[in-house]
Amino acid sequence: MNSSAEMRPCRPFLGVVYAKRATAMLPLLLFVCFLVGAGLGLYVLASVRMALVHDWGPELARRAAELTDALDRFLAERMGDVQLIAAHPALRSGKPAEAEVVLRRYRETYGHYDWLAVADGSGQIRIATEPSQVGRTLGQEPWFLAARQSGARSQVVEILSSSESGLTAVVFSAPLQGRRGEVQGVVAGQVSLEALREFIEQVGRFDEGPGEAYDWLLLNREGFLLSERYPVSEQAGNLRERGLPSALRAMNEPNGIPRFVEEVHARRHVPVLTGYARSHGAGPFSSLDWTVLVRLDRAKVYQPIDRLIWKVGGTGLLIVFPLTAFGIWSVRRLIQEGRLLQDSSQAWQTLIATVRGMTAQSDQAQMLTDLTEAARRLTGARYAALALLSAEDPRLPSFIISGMDEAGQRAIGKLPQGLGVLGALPDDGTVLRLKDLQRHPAAVGFPPHHPPMRSFLGVAIRTHGQTCGRLYLTDKQGAEEFTEMDAHLVAALAAQAGIVIENVRLLQSLRAAEAQHRAAKTQLANVLECAPDIIIFTDQKGQITLFNRGAEQTLGYQAAEMIGTPVADLYVDPRERQAVLHEFQAAGHVVGREIHLRTKSGESVILSLTLSPYLDPEGQYLGTVGISKDITAAKRLEEALRASNAELESFVYVVSHDLQTPLRGIHGFAELLLNHPRELDERQRHYLARIQAGSVRMARLIDGLLEYSRLDRIRHPFTVVSMEQVLQQARTECALVMQKSRAELRYEGTLPVVWGDGLRLGQVWQNLLTNAVKYVKRGDVPHITVGGREGPSASTFWIRDQGIGIPARFHDHIFQLFRRLHLEEHYEGTGVGLAIVKRIVEFHKGKIWVESTEGRGSTFFFTIPRPPAGGTPPDNGSSQSPLPIC
């Protein structure tokens, strides 16, 4: 605790001086902030308005383009109406009544027309929907002349009034042709300007957006105003000649692309945003080069943002003035708080010095004693105690006491058990501050000889959400109760006490873990050293880092001379080392690989190697761990067994082949004698028949033995084999037997393809089919089912019958050579077929087994590897040693 005494005096608290200066400058600062905010607001307002213009401009241009397209389609449809009327048979029939009915029906159907009429070749109207039009002579009208000269094409002509106002109606005309194509007259229809205006209002959808604020104008090709949404009494004349920007740009646009422009309204003299577009025609209808202008007052465009600005501005004024007053009040409050902080600064610096002094201690008891003493001194308490709770029994704490000598502690006698107020502390770390602890509901009084105590301050000490102790302080000296600052100081000390306790526990756990690690490391080293197998560790460079006693005994080297040397130096053939590394890199490990290492004496030993990566706790690769087993003696024994099997197979083949000659002689003489039945009695014929049957059975046994011995000498390369085709071929081979027994063969699904010898697999199916047909009760029809399914590395096949079945105790015996369960008189056979089947399946690295119940049939299962997905195919056994036959 000497560090606190050595601290220098605290410097004056400067926050008071700064706060006074801030009070004088605050109004100016707020005014500057207001100006900056206003400037930024105006800039943002201008930017938002510009963005609104760029948003609404294309929208107005789009609406103008939609109106021009709609007008073009409307005029094209009216032109089509006139053409249909001109082609109507009633108008060519020369019957005025029928023609008038047709005209009236068209006008009622399409209500856009002012009138529809038919004029003869001289231009005089003969038939019309309006009686006032009948008799008029229109021979010099442009639309009449154009229709007569155009042949079969319709014409659209603008009819201008006498003033400069522009278009008052649109006339559509089409020639009325006779049967030989001559022009007999003209069919005409007139659409008024008001009808066009109503159509534009209908298709314009001007009820969207700003609503009534929209305005539109229709101009002809010369720039005359034809119509507008809000017509006025005076005529606008030629807007192009008057220099209206939107009219000029629309008529001078080379590609007729819809665009927009900002301009001033000619009559109202207010800024407007105008979108313009020019007509292009529709289908066979040629464009009249009309221009549509759609306008919107710029004030209407700005209206949403202007409303928002007024709301935000008003709200801002309501906020700025209260904030200014609050800021002045806050500065004054800071001055007061600064004075309080100046008083508590010394206490906090003392606390920091105490914590630093504690971190320099390595003794937990001394650290907690210093902390208890610091808590008592910082808060001005008369007594302080720190209770450490036991993990085994939290009701029996151990105490560190400050402010009471040993005599006073002995006078009290038994230490408190954490009951009463001491046990009422919240476990969430909240500080309990009491002016009079005797008035607390949990108070239980003091034992005899206990000094009187009044004010109280207590807090729980926690680590990782668990309470591990409590810190108590009583009797604030010079005051009736502890202050809020005292509570903060005690809470900070309790948090530090929790850190101290946790660090000590972690240190104890770390030491225990280190001890366990050393014990495990020693145990592993003993296991590695005493293991009889060869264990070699290498680093990332392939240099040996561990060479156990088993390696020393097998290879003859000492560990001291091998540490740091490349493990590749031990290999007899460097290419074998490269193959091991290639397999390790590809698969991440090596299991059961045969290698050849050179001993110190120069001899070669054969080992079975298992190689695994050696990783650190973070999973980083450090090297390899190789465990090898010496299989030199086993390999030599295997070579001896292979040679013995080869000699035995040769012997079997020679013996079996040499037995054929005497057997054929015995069979031939017996048959010769049986061909002279008069010279033999019944007994002699019986004996000769038995000799002949025995020679036939003996020949079959020899043939089976020869076939069995040929399995390893006659081999074919492995290929992808279709089991469907192999089974079909085997079924053909067994056709005679199956037809004789009326056997039924059924497939379960499709048989998968395999990797193997197709001819040998055909023998498997042929032998299994023959047995399934043979071993049934007399008189029963064999019912046989075959099937197969693919597995991860091999396919499983089965053949199921409903024959006599096999007792469970003979399931393994039936695959032995010459092992039969039935007499020759009941079921003929040699006992070689299933032995051949098993040998072929095992030759393919598969397995075979049977599931059967006596009297309920049998199911034979066998597995064959699947075809390789790519790369080097599996070994087909051409380099394998022959399997033993005995």
Buried (B, 14 or more C-beta within 10 A) or exposed (E): BEBBEEEEEBEEBEBBEBBEEBBEEBEEEBEEEBEEEEEEBEEEBEEBBEEBBEEBBEBBBBBBBBBBBBBBBBBBBBBBBBBEBBBBEBBBEEEBEBBBEBBBBBBEEBEBBBBBBBBBEEBBBBBBBBEEBBEBEBBEBBBBBBBBEBEEBBBBBBBBEEEEBBBBBBBBBBBBBEEEEEBBBBBBBBBBBEBBBEBBEEBBEBEEBBEEBBBBBBBBBEBBBBBBBEEEEEEBBBBBEEEBBBBBBBBEBEEBEBBBBEBEBBEEEEBBBBBBBBBBBBEEBBBBBBBBBBBBBBEBBBBEBEEEBEEEEEEBEEEBEEEBEEBBEBBEEBBEBBEEBBEBEEBBBBBBBBBEBBEEBEEBEEBBBBBBBBBBBBBBBBBBBBBBBEEEEBEEBEBBBBBBEEEBEEBBEEBBEBEBBBBBBEEEBEBBBBEEBBEBEEBEEBEEEEBEBBBBBBBBBBBEEEBBBBBBBBBBEEEEBBBEBBBBBBBBBBBBBBBBBBBBBEEEEEEEEEEEEEEEEEEEEEEBBEBEBBBBBBBEEBBBBBBBBBBBEBBBBEBEEBEEBEBBEBBBEEEBBEBBBEBBEEEEEBEEBEBBBBEEEEEEBBBBBBBBEBEEEEEEEBBBBBBBBBBBEEBEEEEEEBEEBBEBBEEBBEEBEEBBEEBEEBBEBBEEBBEEEEEBEEEEEEEBEEBBEBBBBBBBBBBBBBBBBEBBEEBEEBEEBEBBEBBEBBBEBBEEBBEEBEBEBEEEEEBBBBBBBBBBBBBBBBBBBBBBBBBBEEEEEBBBBBBBEEEEEBBBBBBBBBBBBBEEEBBEEBBEBEBBBEEEEEBEBBBBBBBBBBBBBBBBBBBBBBBBEEEEBBBBBBBBBBBEEEEEBBEBBEEEBBBEBE
